[in-house]
């Protein structure tokens, strides 16, 4: 099916009533559940090799902002013999309505219950969404535990960054796709769909899937407690795994050439406003920085860039197709992209014609090109966000964040002198070897930036004091990082550090935002946990 033909086929839903029609008015934001959005892709299920639904374990407005959802939706629906439909976790009011009436969670495209698809895909972006994975399966009429599912029930596939450490979900997921899905997912779906049409057993299907690179089938692997850590770890293949010739070690799969998969520019236009209501375009994967706490910087290696031509095409086509007034370039470290200067210079005049602003994510606080700052300002961006991560040079050396206090202040001066009215800085507390002086340094860094801005006001370089915000989260040690075995601070210690930061910020008149300590502890529990968490 040509890209131009990927439009809403109204005939596919002709005569079908929405299964939630009688109670949509009883819930908040009913637009979350309507479906039928402009640019949604609806296919007749007859004749398809595989019917696939991407069940995002969070609310509609969050899932609709996720780039991975956009990429997979476009990738799978470009294949004539496959479909990708969408489902999202409902809010509590809709969950109650569905349970009270015995109505299942359905896809937005064809209102098909999740249990009636061949494959359910789950995007694991965040450990605290695990409960929503089970919620979606339960509401969709799917047996929760993989070992208890009937032969006619869907195969449940989980992917995304936390699939690299998804053992807490091992009892509920049939198979994990470890790495990036683009190169293998279409053929994997065809294999599963073909075998289901032949009435092959679930065990046979899982054995065939295990032969694909990057596929981890939990039931094929034996676990036992490791004496040194007390964790349950994989110790070998089960008899089923041996019979299936499953690999002893799972190797992450990744796309070597991003330009082989052009970034999608058409996506359903949400009825309920997405949290990031803009045309976001991934310009690179991987990161050159190597921060020791950052899992994404480790699991998305090597660094790969899209060509400037593909980026410009995706940004302009995406803003035009979606009617957006903002575009965003996303990367783990945008300023390190080799083509960033000519790219911005090419984009700014085109976006200015369309009255579209340009946002840039993940800027580092050093080496900013002044001409780039000038260009971005032309399209209405009023604030920039930086990530010094730690409040002292010593702590930044520990985490391999190569930025000095002078770099931070130089960047602040450059953006304030150009009329930017907001500066936000991200920090992490609870890092290994951290002292009270390192914690205090977070606010001291914000105070130094504020003092610099006050001086610019006095010198009449700028007329108003910019808004300066310090945002602090807790360090959660993650698998596959150099800090994976580091201890997480106790809740008491972290709460004490939060109190210290609030007191210092109040006295320094620095805007401060902090993250919930209990949530961070739960995140750590599931990030480092084993199969017993799902028992």
Rosetta blueprint (number, residue, H / E / L):
1 X L
2 X L
3 X H
4 X H
5 X H
6 X L
7 X L
8 X L
9 X L
10 X H
11 X H
12 X H
13 X H
14 X L
15 X L
16 X L
17 X L
18 X L
19 X L
20 X L
21 X L
22 X L
23 X L
24 X H
25 X H
26 X H
27 X L
28 X L
29 X L
30 X H
31 X H
32 X H
33 X H
34 X L
35 X L
36 X L
37 X L
38 X L
39 X L
40 X L
41 X L
42 X L
43 X L
44 X L
45 X L
46 X L
47 X L
48 X L
49 X L
50 X E
51 X E
52 X E
53 X E
54 X E
55 X E
56 X E
57 X L
58 X L
59 X L
60 X H
61 X H
62 X H
63 X H
64 X L
65 X L
66 X L
67 X H
68 X H
69 X H
70 X H
71 X H
72 X H
73 X H
74 X H
75 X H
76 X H
77 X H
78 X L
79 X L
80 X L
81 X L
82 X E
83 X E
84 X E
85 X E
86 X E
87 X E
88 X E
89 X L
90 X L
91 X L
92 X H
93 X H
94 X H
95 X H
96 X H
97 X H
98 X H
99 X H
100 X H
101 X H
102 X L
103 X L
104 X L
105 X L
106 X E
107 X L
108 X L
109 X L
110 X L
111 X L
112 X L
113 X E
114 X H
115 X H
116 X H
117 X L
118 X L
119 X E
120 X E
121 X E
122 X E
123 X E
124 X L
125 X L
126 X L
127 X H
128 X H
129 X H
130 X H
131 X H
132 X H
133 X H
134 X H
135 X H
136 X H
137 X H
138 X H
139 X H
140 X L
141 X L
142 X L
143 X L
144 X L
145 X L
146 X H
147 X H
148 X H
149 X L
150 X L
151 X L
152 X L
153 X L
154 X L
155 X E
156 X E
157 X E
158 X E
159 X E
160 X L
161 X H
162 X H
163 X H
164 X H
165 X H
166 X L
167 X H
168 X H
169 X H
170 X L
171 X L
172 X L
173 X L
174 X L
175 X E
176 X E
177 X E
178 X L
179 X E
180 X L
181 X L
182 X L
183 X L
184 X L
185 X H
186 X H
187 X H
188 X H
189 X H
190 X H
191 X H
192 X H
193 X H
194 X H
195 X H
196 X H
197 X H
198 X L
199 X L
200 X L
201 X L
202 X H
203 X H
204 X H
205 X H
206 X H
207 X H
208 X H
209 X H
210 X L
211 X L
212 X L
213 X L
214 X L
215 X E
216 X E
217 X L
218 X H
219 X H
220 X H
221 X E
222 X E
223 X E
224 X E
225 X E
226 X L
227 X L
228 X L
229 X L
230 X L
231 X L
232 X E
233 X E
234 X E
235 X E
236 X E
237 X E
238 X L
239 X H
240 X H
241 X H
242 X H
243 X H
244 X L
245 X L
246 X L
247 X L
248 X L
249 X L
250 X L
251 X L
252 X L
253 X E
254 X L
255 X L
256 X L
257 X L
258 X H
259 X H
260 X H
261 X L
262 X L
263 X L
264 X L
265 X L
266 X L
267 X L
268 X L
269 X L
270 X L
271 X L
272 X L
273 X L
274 X L
275 X L
276 X L
277 X L
278 X L
279 X E
280 X E
281 X E
282 X E
283 X L
284 X E
285 X E
286 X L
287 X L
288 X L
289 X L
290 X L
291 X L
292 X L
293 X L
294 X L
295 X H
296 X H
297 X H
298 X H
299 X H
300 X L
301 X L
302 X L
303 X L
304 X E
305 X E
306 X L
307 X L
308 X H
309 X H
310 X H
311 X H
312 X H
313 X H
314 X H
315 X H
316 X H
317 X H
318 X H
319 X H
320 X H
321 X H
322 X H
323 X L
324 X L
325 X L
326 X E
327 X E
328 X E
329 X E
330 X E
331 X L
332 X L
333 X L
334 X H
335 X H
336 X H
337 X L
338 X L
339 X L
340 X H
341 X H
342 X H
343 X H
344 X H
345 X H
346 X H
347 X H
348 X H
349 X H
350 X H
351 X H
352 X H
353 X H
354 X H
355 X L
356 X L
357 X E
358 X E
359 X E
360 X E
361 X L
362 X L
363 X E
364 X L
365 X L
366 X L
367 X L
368 X L
369 X L
370 X H
371 X H
372 X H
373 X H
374 X H
375 X H
376 X H
377 X H
378 X L
379 X L
380 X L
381 X L
382 X L
383 X E
384 X E
385 X E
386 X E
387 X E
388 X E
389 X E
390 X L
391 X L
392 X L
393 X H
394 X H
395 X H
396 X H
397 X H
398 X H
399 X L
400 X L
401 X L
402 X L
403 X L
404 X L
405 X H
406 X H
407 X H
408 X H
409 X H
410 X H
411 X H
412 X H
413 X H
414 X H
415 X H
416 X H
417 X H
418 X L
419 X L
420 X L
421 X L
422 X E
423 X E
424 X E
425 X E
426 X E
427 X E
428 X E
429 X E
430 X L
431 X L
432 X L
433 X L
434 X L
435 X L
436 X H
437 X H
438 X H
439 X H
440 X H
441 X H
442 X H
443 X H
444 X H
445 X H
446 X H
447 X H
448 X H
449 X H
450 X H
451 X H
452 X H
453 X H
454 X H
455 X H
456 X H
457 X H
458 X H
459 X L
460 X L
461 X L
462 X L
463 X L
464 X L
465 X L
466 X L
467 X E
468 X E
469 X E
470 X E
471 X E
472 X E
473 X E
474 X E
475 X L
476 X L
477 X L
478 X L
479 X L
480 X L
481 X L
482 X L
483 X L
484 X L
485 X L
486 X L
487 X L
488 X L
489 X L
490 X L
491 X H
492 X H
493 X H
494 X H
495 X H
496 X H
497 X H
498 X H
499 X H
500 X H
501 X H
502 X H
503 X H
504 X H
505 X H
506 X H
507 X H
508 X H
509 X L
510 X L
511 X E
512 X E
513 X E
514 X E
515 X L
516 X L
517 X H
518 X H
519 X H
520 X H
521 X H
522 X H
523 X H
524 X H
525 X H
526 X H
527 X H
528 X H
529 X L
530 X L
531 X H
532 X H
533 X H
534 X H
535 X L
